[in-house]
Amino acid sequence: MTEHDVSPASDGHWFEALADHMGPAYLRYSFTKGTAQEVSFLVDELGLVSGQRVLDVGCGPGRHSLELATRGIEVVGVDISQRFIELAADAARTERCPATFVRGDARRLEELDLGEPFDAAISLCQGAIGLSDADADPADPCNVVSDRAVLSGMVSLLRSGGRLALSAFSAYFQVAHLVDPNDFNASRGVHHEYTEVRNGDGHALAAELWTTCVTPRELYLQAEQCGLVVDGIWSVAPGAYGRHQPRIDSEEFLLVGHRSP
């Protein structure tokens, strides 16, 4: 039930300003309302039991971490937003949950002191996978280095046989629903959009988002390169996690795998 500031792990990612503005109002968005169903599915799918340790990468204000902790699971949540870390830690103290929250960059998990290897690791709702940098890196024209760093870092922190689950936004779904084809960078797989986010008082902040979108094949190859054995890749939506075969009209894909012994 603690919070740690591991500055300078954060390098000024564009998402931090949005998190600072939204604060607890983030949990008003509809996509956050399916937490209990998502966690129930993952507890069964990952074989989690009370007393095990789970790493939640890109935990935000801690909704999945806290739900897991209410089931007796010890959780360490990592997020790049100090504001979200503070909100999560406050909630853990209030609810007396076995959850600890650490500010850090998901692309550099090896820099954090997170204790013993984990029984499982999760990264959900584009918490870390898919939050591309605003500027393209000439040395990484296809935009694979960032997500690979997140995934390989998660795998490295698992015990032998430890389980992993992560969700990523579907490239199929995004392209099918594009308003302007110029908003999607086909080389990088990145959707660029202009939107607004609101705080608890209803004040709007104009925002730009850069979201990396993937295919199941891409997820499989990335996982394989990072030493993860893929157990399944399914189509999911917020609050509707399940073993659904990948399809074009679903918003997200969920990958589940385990670290090879």
DRENDO-625687 format. One record per atom (N, C-alpha, C): x, y, z; residue in one letter. Coordinates in steps of 0.2 Angstrom, whole numbers, plus 5000, padded with zeros to 4 digits. Example, Ala and Ser with C-alpha at 12.3 -4.5 7.8 and 13.67 -1.06 7.14 Angstrom:
# residues 2
506649725039A
506249785039A
506649845039A
506449895035S
506849955036S
506450005039S
//
This chain:
# residues 261
500449945000M
500050005000M
500450065000M
501050064996T
501450124996T
501550144989T
501950204988E
502050234982E
502750254982E
503150244976H
503850264976H
503850314970H
504250364970D
504450404965D
505150384962D
505250364956V
505850334954V
506150384949V
505950444949S
506250494944S
507050484944S
507350494938P
507050524932P
506850464927P
506450414929A
506250364925A
505850394919A
505350444921S
504950474916S
505350524912S
505250524905D
505650564901D
505150614898D
504650634901G
504150684898G
503750654892G
503450594893H
503050564888H
502450614887H
502150614881W
501550654880W
500950634884W
500950574886F
500350554890F
500250584897F
500850604900E
500850634906E
500450694907E
500450734902A
500050794903A
499250784903A
499050734899L
498350714899L
498150684906L
498650634908A
498450604915A
498450664920A
498850714920D
498850764925D
498150804925D
497950814919H
497350844918H
496750804920H
496650744918M
496050704919M
496050684927M
496650664930G
496550644937G
496050584938G
495650594943P
495250534944P
494650534939P
494550584935A
494050584930A
494150534925A
494750514924Y
494950454920Y
494450394921Y
494250384927L
493850324929L
493150334927L
492950394924R
492250404922R
492150384915R
492750374911Y
492650354904Y
492350284904Y
491950264899S
491550204899S
492050144898S
492650154895F
493050094894F
493350074901F
493250104906T
493550084912T
493050044917T
492450034914K
491850014918K
491849934918K
492249904914G
492249834914G
492749794918G
493049834923T
493649804927T
493549734930T
493049734933A
492849664937A
492849604932A
492549614927Q
492449564922Q
493149544919Q
493549594917E
494149584914E
494649544919E
494649564925V
495049534930V
494849464932V
494149454932S
493949384933S
494149334928S
494149364922F
494349324916F
495149304917F
495449354918L
496249354919L
496449304925L
496049314930V
496249264936V
496149194934V
495649184931D
495549114928D
496049094923D
496149134918E
496549124912E
497249114914E
497549154919L
498249154921L
498349104927L
497749074930G
497849034935G
498049064942G
497849124943L
498049164949L
497749144955L
498049144960V
497849124967V
498049174972V
497749184978S
497949224983S
498649214985S
498949264986G
499649264988G
500149264983G
499949264977Q
500449264971Q
500549344970Q
501149354966R
501349424964R
501249434957R
500949494956V
500749514949V
501049584947V
501349594942L
501549654939L
501049684935L
500849744936D
500349784931D
500749844928D
500849834922V
501249884918V
500849934915V
500949994916G
500450044913G
499850044917G
499850044924C
499250034928C
498850084928C
498950144926G
498550204927G
498350214934G
497750234936P
497550254943P
497450184946P
497650124944G
497650064947G
497050024947G
496550034942R
495949994943R
496049924943R
496449894938H
496549824938H
496949794944H
497449834946S
497849824952S
497449814958S
497049864959L
496649864965L
496149804965L
495849794959E
495349734959E
495749664960E
496349664958L
496749604959L
496849594967L
497049654969A
497249654976A
496649634981A
496049654979T
495449634983T
495349564984T
495749524979R
495649454979R
496249414982R
496649454986G
497249434990G
497849424986G
497849454980I
498449454976I
498949514977I
499549504978E
500049554979E
500249584972E
500049654972V
500149684965V
500649744966V
501149744961V
501549804960V
501349834953V
501149894954G
500849934948G
501449984946G
501549994939V
502050044937V
501650084931V
501750154932D
501550194927D
501950254926D
501950284920I
502350344919I
502150404922I
501450404924S
501150464927S
501150464934S
501450514937Q
501550524944Q
500850534947Q
500450574943R
499750584946R
499350524947R
499350474942F
499050414942F
499350374948F
499950374949I
500250334954I
500050354961I
499950424962E
499750454968E
498950424969E
498550434964L
497850414965L
497850334967L
498250294963A
498150224965A
498450214972A
498950244974A
499250234981A
498750254986A
498350304985D
497850334989D
497350284990D
497050254984A
496550204984A
496750144988A
497350124987A
497650064990A
497650074998A
497850125000R
497850145007R
497150145010R
496650175006T
495950175009T
495650115009T
495850065004E
495550005004E
495949945007E
496449965010R
496949925013R
497149865009R
497349875003C
497449824998C
498249814998C
498449744996P
499149734996P
499349754989P
499449814988A
499649844981A
500149904982A
500649894978T
501149954979T
501249984972T
501350044971F
501350084965F
502050124964F
502350114958V
502950144957V
502950184950V
503250244951R
503250284945R
503850264941R
503750244934G
504350224930G
504050214923G
504550214918D
504450204911D
504450134909D
503850114907A
503750044905A
504350014900A
504650064896R
505150044892R
505850024895R
505850044901R
506450034905R
506350004912R
505949944912L
505749914918L
506449884922L
506949874918E
507549844921E
507849894926E
507649964925E
507950014930E
507650014937E
507049984937L
506649984943L
506849924948L
506849944954D
506949884959D
506249864961D
506049804958L
505349784959L
505249714963L
505849694966G
505849634970G
505949574967G
505649524970E
505749454967E
505349444961E
505549394957P
505149384950P
504449374952P
504049394947F
503249394947F
502949324944F
502449304947D
502049254945D
501649264938D
501549334937A
501149354931A
501249424930A
501149444924A
501249514922A
500649534918A
500449594918I
499849614914I
500049684911I
499749704906S
499749774903S
499149774899S
498649814901L
497949814898L
497749884896L
497249884892C
496949944889C
497549994887C
497949974883Q
498550014880Q
498850054886Q
498950014891G
499350044897G
500050064896G
500350024891A
501050034890A
501150014883A
500949954880I
500949934873I
500549984869I
500850014864G
500450054859G
500450134860G
500750154866L
500750224867L
501450254864L
501350264857S
501950284853S
502250354855S
502850364854D
503150434854D
502850474849D
502750534850A
502450584845A
502950584839A
503550584839D
504050594834D
504250524832D
504250514825A
504550454822A
505350454823A
505550394825D
506350384825D
506550354819D
507050394816P
507350374809P
507650304810P
507950284816A
508250224817A
507750164818A
507150184819D
506550134820D
505950154815D
506050144809P
505550164804P
504850134805P
504850064807C
504250034808C
504050024815C
504350064819N
504050084826N
503950014830N
504449974831V
504449914834V
504849914841V
505349964841V
505849964847V
505449974854V
505050024854S
504650034860S
504249984863S
503849954859D
503449894862D
503849834863D
504349824859R
504749764861R
505149774868R
505349834869A
505649854875A
505149834881A
504549854880V
504049844886V
503949774887V
503849734881L
503649664882L
504249624884L
504849634882S
505449604884S
505549614891S
505449674894G
505549694901G
505049654905G
504449654903M
503949614907M
504149544907M
504349514902V
504549444902V
505149424906V
505649474906S
506249464910S
506049464918S
505449494920L
505349494927L
504849444929L
504749394925L
504349334927L
504749284929L
504449244934R
504849184936R
504749134930R
505149074930S
505049024925S
504349004925S
504049004919G
503348974918G
502849034920G
503049094922G
502649144924G
502149164918G
501549184919R
501049204914R
501049274913R
500849294907L
500849364904L
500149374900L
499849434901A
499349454897A
499349524895A
499249544889L
499249614887L
498749624881L
498549684881S
498049704876S
498349754872S
498149754865A
498349804861A
497849824856A
497849884853F
497249904849F
497349874842F
496749854839S
496749814833S
496849864827S
497349844823A
497449884817A
496949874812A
496649814812Y
496049804807Y
495449844809Y
495349854815F
494749894818F
494849964816F
495449984818Q
495650054817Q
495550084809Q
495850044805V
495850054798V
495150054795V
494750004798A
494050004795A
493650064797A
493850094803H
493450154805H
493750224804H
494250224800L
494650284799L
494150334796L
494150394798V
493850454795V
494250484790V
494850494791D
495350524786D
495950474786D
496050444780P
496650404779P
497250424781P
497350494780N
497950524782N
498150524790N
497650504794D
497750494801D
498050434803D
498150384798F
498550324800F
499150314796F
499750304799N
500350294796N
500450224795N
500450204789A
500450124788A
501150094789A
501650134788S
502350114790S
502450094797S
502150144801R
502250134809R
501650104812R
501150094809G
500550064812G
500250114817G
500350174816V
500150224821V
499550264819V
499050264823H
498450314822H
498550374826H
498450434822H
498550504825H
497850534825H
497650554831E
497050584832E
497050644836E
496550694835Y
496450754839Y
495850744843Y
495850754849T
495250744854T
495250794859T
494850784864E
494950814870E
494750774876E
495050794882V
494950754888V
494750804893V
494350774898R
494050824903R
494250804910R
494250854914N
494450834921N
493850834925N
493850824932G
493250814936G
492750874936G
493050934934D
492550994934D
492251004927D
492450954922G
492150964916G
492551004911G
493151034913H
493551074909H
493851024904H
493851044897A
494151004892A
494851034890A
495250984889L
495950994886L
496050964880L
496251004875A
496350984868A
496950934868A
496950884865A
497450834865A
497550794858A
498150774858E
498350734852E
498550664855E
498350614851L
498550544853L
498850514848L
499350474849W
499750424845W
499650354847W
499250314844T
499150244846T
499450194841T
499850154843T
500150104839T
499550044839T
499450024833C
498949974832C
499249904829C
499049854830V
499349784829V
498849734826V
499149684823T
498849624820T
499049564825T
498649514825P
498849454829P
499449424827P
499649424821R
500249394818R
500849444821R
500749504821E
501249544824E
501449534831E
500849524835L
500949514842L
501249444843L
501149394839Y
501449334840Y
502149334839Y
502349374833L
503049374832L
503449414837L
503149474839Q
503549504845Q
503549464851Q
503049434853A
503149384859A
503649334858A
503649304852E
504149254851E
504849274852E
504949334849Q
505649364849Q
505849384856Q
505349394861C
505449414868C
505549354872C
505449294870G
505549244874G
504949214877G
504349234875L
503649224877L
503349164873L
503149114876V
502749064873V
502049084872V
501749094867V
501049114866V
500549064867V
500049074872D
499549024873D
498949034869D
498849104868G
498249124864G
498249194862G
497849214857I
497749284855I
497049284853I
496649334857W
495949334856W
495749404855W
495149414852S
494749474851S
494449494858S
494549554860V
494149574866V
493949644866V
493549664870A
493349734871A
493249754878A
493249814880P
493249834887P
492649794890P
492749764896G
492149724899G
491949664896G
492249644891A
492049584887A
492649544885A
493049524890Y
493649484889Y
493349404889Y
493649374884G
493549304883G
493949274878G
493849204877R
494249174871R
493849174865R
493849234862H
493549244856H
494049244850H
493949214845Q
494449204839Q
494549274836Q
495149294834P
495249364832P
494849374826P
494549434825R
494149454820R
494249534819R
494049554813I
494149624811I
493749674815I
493149654817D
492749714820D
492749714828D
493349694831S
493449694838S
493949754839S
493849784845E
494349844846E
495049824848E
495049774852E
495749754854E
495849674853E
496549664854F
496749594854F
497049584861F
496949524864L
497249504870L
497749444869L
498349454871L
498849404870L
498949374877L
498949304878V
499149274884V
499649224882V
500149224887G
500749174886G
501149164892G
501649124892H
502049114898H
502749114896H
503149124901R
503949124900R
504149054900R
504549034895S
504748964894S
505148944900S
505148884903P
505548864909P
506248864907P
//
